[in-house]
């Protein structure tokens, strides 16, 4: 992954370079692995993407398997998570 897109600094919604708004407390209450930060461009990202995917697969495996089966997808990974996001709606 491009290093500019990865975690860069702490998310502070009042900073002028932050793009959008995220209720970070919601993610933290779900699991500490879903820690939210910003990248170099001010977009919100997960701080540790590998932990997020691992925790997501562990905690939501039933739903992920249903989506995978229904839409004939490959197992969830870093490259096809957008398909799961789309079909999960």
C-alpha positions in Angstrom: 0.0 0.0 0.0 1.2 3.5 -0.7 2.7 4.9 2.4 0.9 8.2 2.0 -2.4 6.4 2.4 -1.5 4.7 5.6 -1.8 6.1 9.2 -0.1 9.4 9.5 -1.4 11.1 12.6 -4.1 11.2 15.3 -7.6 12.0 14.1 -8.8 15.4 15.4 -12.0 16.4 13.7 -11.5 20.1 14.4 -8.3 20.3 12.3 -8.7 22.2 9.0 -7.0 19.5 6.9 -9.4 16.7 8.0 -11.7 15.5 5.2 -15.1 14.4 6.5 -16.2 13.4 10.0 -16.2 10.0 11.8 -17.7 9.1 15.1 -14.5 7.5 16.4 -16.0 6.5 19.7 -18.4 4.0 18.0 -15.5 2.1 16.4 -13.5 2.1 19.7 -16.5 0.6 21.5 -16.8 -2.2 19.0 -13.1 -3.2 19.3 -9.8 -1.3 20.0 -8.4 -2.9 16.8 -10.7 -0.5 14.9 -8.6 2.5 16.0 -9.3 5.5 13.6 -6.6 7.9 12.5 -5.8 10.0 9.4 -3.5 9.6 6.5 -1.1 12.2 5.0 -4.0 13.8 3.0 -6.3 14.1 6.0 -8.6 11.2 5.1 -9.8 8.9 7.9 -8.1 5.5 7.9 -7.8 2.5 10.3 -4.5 2.7 12.1 -3.6 -1.0 11.8 -5.3 -2.4 8.7 -4.1 -5.9 9.2 -5.6 -6.0 12.7 -8.9 -4.6 11.4 -9.3 -7.3 8.8 -8.3 -10.1 11.2 -10.7 -8.9 13.9 -13.5 -8.3 11.3 -13.1 -11.9 10.0 -13.1 -13.3 13.5 -16.1 -11.3 15.0 -18.3 -11.3 11.9 -17.5 -14.6 10.2 -21.1 -15.7 9.8 -22.1 -12.6 7.9 -19.0 -12.6 5.8 -19.6 -16.2 4.8 -23.2 -15.4 3.9 -22.1 -12.5 1.7 -19.4 -14.7 0.1 -21.8 -17.5 -0.7 -24.6 -15.3 -1.9 -22.5 -13.3 -4.3 -19.9 -16.0 -5.2 -16.9 -14.0 -3.9 -13.4 -15.0 -3.1 -12.5 -15.1 0.7 -12.4 -11.6 2.2 -9.0 -10.0 1.8 -7.2 -6.6 1.4 -8.1 -6.5 -2.3 -11.8 -7.4 -2.4 -13.1 -5.8 0.8 -15.0 -3.2 -1.3 -17.0 -5.9 -2.9 -18.0 -7.2 0.5 -18.9 -3.6 1.6 -21.1 -3.2 -1.5 -22.9 -6.5 -1.2 -23.2 -6.2 2.5 -25.5 -3.2 2.2 
